[in-house]
Amino acid sequence: MTIERAVRLLAGAIVLVSLALAYRFSSYWLWLTAFVGLNLFQSALTNWCPAMSIFRAMGLKDSAASSAR
């Protein structure tokens, strides 16, 4: 698995979990969904997010397309 795919997987999982928590407990959990969305937005503009550093430290590799740049 590449870093880019892991970031998308993590973001999707957090969004789904936060939506379930908002439905079950409190609508304040939607702030987590908003945070993930904003983080994905800035990641698209800067090509960096904190999760990428964590996944790199865990040994995941960049995709071949981004390594060729």
C-alpha positions in Angstrom: 0.0 0.0 0.0 1.3 3.5 -0.9 1.2 6.5 1.4 -1.4 8.2 -0.8 -3.8 5.2 -0.6 -3.3 4.9 3.1 -4.1 8.6 3.6 -7.3 8.2 1.6 -8.2 5.1 3.6 -7.6 6.8 6.9 -9.6 9.9 5.9 -12.5 7.8 4.7 -12.5 5.7 7.9 -12.4 8.7 10.1 -15.3 10.4 8.2 -17.4 7.3 8.5 -16.6 6.8 12.2 -17.3 10.5 13.0 -20.6 10.3 11.1 -21.6 7.2 13.1 -20.6 8.9 16.4 -22.6 12.0 15.4 -25.6 9.9 14.7 -25.3 7.9 17.9 -24.1 10.4 20.4 -23.7 14.1 19.5 -23.7 16.3 16.5 -20.4 17.8 17.8 -18.6 14.8 16.2 -19.3 16.5 12.8 -16.5 18.9 13.7 -14.1 15.9 13.2 -15.6 15.3 9.8 -15.1 19.0 8.9 -11.5 18.8 10.2 -10.8 15.8 7.9 -12.3 17.6 5.0 -10.3 20.7 5.5 -7.1 18.6 6.0 -7.8 16.8 2.7 -8.4 20.2 1.0 -5.1 21.6 2.2 -3.3 18.4 1.4 -4.5 18.7 -2.2 -3.0 22.1 -2.4 0.3 21.5 -0.6 0.8 17.7 -1.2 1.5 17.3 2.6 -0.5 16.2 5.6 0.5 15.0 9.0 -0.6 11.4 8.2 1.9 11.3 5.4 4.8 11.8 7.8 3.4 9.1 10.1 2.9 6.6 7.3 6.4 7.3 6.0 7.8 6.6 9.4 5.8 3.3 9.4 7.7 2.3 6.2 5.0 2.9 3.5 6.4 4.2 0.2 5.3 7.0 -2.1 3.5 6.0 -5.3 5.6 5.7 -8.4 3.8 8.7 -10.0 4.8 11.1 -7.2 8.3 9.7 -6.9 9.0 10.4 -10.6 8.5 14.1 -10.1 
